[in-house]
Amino acid sequence: MLKQTENAELFQTDGLQKAAFGYFLDHADPATGLIADTSLPGAPSSIAATGFGLSCYPIGVERGWISRREAIGRVLTTLRFLAESPQSRDQRASGYRGFYYHFLDMRTGERTWRSELSTVDTALLIAGCLTASAYFSGEDTHEGEIRTLAERLYARVDWRWALNRSDTLTMGWRPPGRFLKHRWRGYSEALLLYVLALGAPDHAIEPEHYTAFTEGYDWIAVDGGPHLHAAPLFIHLFPQAWLDLRGLGDRPMRERGTDYFENSRRAIALQRDHAWRNPGGFAGYGERLWGISACHAPRGRLRLKDGRWQRLLGYVNRGAPFGPDDGTLVPWAAAACLPFDPDASLSALGHVAAGYPGLLKEGRFPGGFNPSLAGEGPAGWIDERVVGLDQGLVVMMIENWRSGFVWELTRSLPAIRRGLERAGYEGGWLATETA
């Protein structure tokens, strides 16, 4: 086990970012390029984790953690496989109508776990394809092929079909032919989905569909001002790993004199306040230990360290305020929040480094931990999983804090500008950077 001083060094942002980036080197299939959902042996690929990986390879090149040549090879392997893998109504296909199933077999690319054809996870995948295409912009034949494949993959996604003749996008579809009953209406990680669907070169949806999405927003008052509520922390973070929304507002935000970036700052403050108040009386909670979001945990009634019985929720969208909370925290929260509140994030990272030295796994944050449960150290229960989505978010958000690099790449994409403008966004870089 690492000594505490050595472990604290790993919690420094460069060490955290480099270790998180290493997940995509360690857990990519060499033949398909697909990225494993988690570090557990035999885990399938998550197409969302694959999208994060495609976005992280350029960061690795810039930081000197991987050569440009190797990164090009990894990206091309992935994009070629995605372009050639079967798209049909067959239950074993990789996707249908340009969308992909949520989980794919790492080696064959076949649908696994009877997963749904996922609209939002496909959006995260496409965002990764486009980010890689923005970075690999050279005249080299291989870099040109990356751009061609990314454009082809984006163009064939039938976003209009996913409306299923209604005003909002469905969450997905299952073979042989059944759309999921739930839709993306109201604030969620699907903000990115709508921007991509509006900006698409083919099969694009219309601005009124984005309006229908925002009509489901849940506004609450915070310190006398408006706050767009979403309890799980990841909802605020996932779209902004790619989208630079500083100073940008769509109509609902402009009407209330705010923007999504500032809204995320308030969400972090609400999470910290909840942890400080600690209504559940859970171990460790405080202004320097926070982060309540979707993650795995034990399930059922378990005895806590203090002798109380607590119902643990398993995998659920935990959140604050007004969300489920059973004492389980996501340790990656502070690193992923660095662009929004660096002082609070750095303070939290230092606190975790000093107080929970056994938390890191090969320098990477696990999916979750619960200090209220018995365990080998003060961290209590620690998830055995390292999750690809978490690692990608850490890599990208630390980089956006350090240099704004990912935001710079995506601002250069015509599709992102087109999607934001069709959604009614104004201000920020849209007003200052030329098309």
Stockholm file with secondary structure:
# STOCKHOLM 1.0

chainA/1-435         MLKQTENAELFQTDGLQKAAFGYFLDHADPATGLIADTSLPGAPSSIAATGFGLSCYPIGVERGWISRREAIGRVLTTLRFLAESPQSRDQRASGYRGFYYHFLDMRTGERTWRSELSTVDTALLIAGCLTASAYFSGEDTHEGEIRTLAERLYARVDWRWALNRSDTLTMGWRPPGRFLKHRWRGYSEALLLYVLALGAPDHAIEPEHYTAFTEGYDWIAVDGGPHLHAAPLFIHLFPQAWLDLRGLGDRPMRERGTDYFENSRRAIALQRDHAWRNPGGFAGYGERLWGISACHAPRGRLRLKDGRWQRLLGYVNRGAPFGPDDGTLVPWAAAACLPFDPDASLSALGHVAAGYPGLLKEGRFPGGFNPSLAGEGPAGWIDERVVGLDQGLVVMMIENWRSGFVWELTRSLPAIRRGLERAGYEGGWLATETA
#=GR chainA/1-435 SS CCCHHHHHHHTSHHHHHHHHHHHHHHSBCTTTCCBBSBSSTTCCEEHHHHHHHHHHHHHHHHHTSSCHHHHHHHHHHHHHHHHHSCBSSSTTSSEETTEEESEECTTTCCBCTTCCEEHHHHHHHHHHHHHHHHHCCSSSHHHHHHHHHHHHHHHTCCTTGGGTTSSSCBSEEETTTEECSCBCCSSSTTHHHHHHHHHCSSSCCCHHHHHHHHTTCCEEEETTEEEECCSSHHHHHHHHHHCCCTTEECHHHHHTTCCHHHHHHHHHHHHHHHHHHCTTCCTTCBTTBCCCCEECCCEEEEECTTSCEEEEESSEECCTTTSCCSSCBCTTHHHHTTTTCHHHHHHHHHHHHHHCTTCCBTTBCCSCEETTSCCSSTTBEECSCCBHHHHHHHHHHHHHHHTCHHHHHHHTCHHHHHHHHHTTCEEHHHHHSCC
#=GC SS_cons         CCCHHHHHHHTSHHHHHHHHHHHHHHSBCTTTCCBBSBSSTTCCEEHHHHHHHHHHHHHHHHHTSSCHHHHHHHHHHHHHHHHHSCBSSSTTSSEETTEEESEECTTTCCBCTTCCEEHHHHHHHHHHHHHHHHHCCSSSHHHHHHHHHHHHHHHTCCTTGGGTTSSSCBSEEETTTEECSCBCCSSSTTHHHHHHHHHCSSSCCCHHHHHHHHTTCCEEEETTEEEECCSSHHHHHHHHHHCCCTTEECHHHHHTTCCHHHHHHHHHHHHHHHHHHCTTCCTTCBTTBCCCCEECCCEEEEECTTSCEEEEESSEECCTTTSCCSSCBCTTHHHHTTTTCHHHHHHHHHHHHHHCTTCCBTTBCCSCEETTSCCSSTTBEECSCCBHHHHHHHHHHHHHHHTCHHHHHHHTCHHHHHHHHHTTCEEHHHHHSCC
//
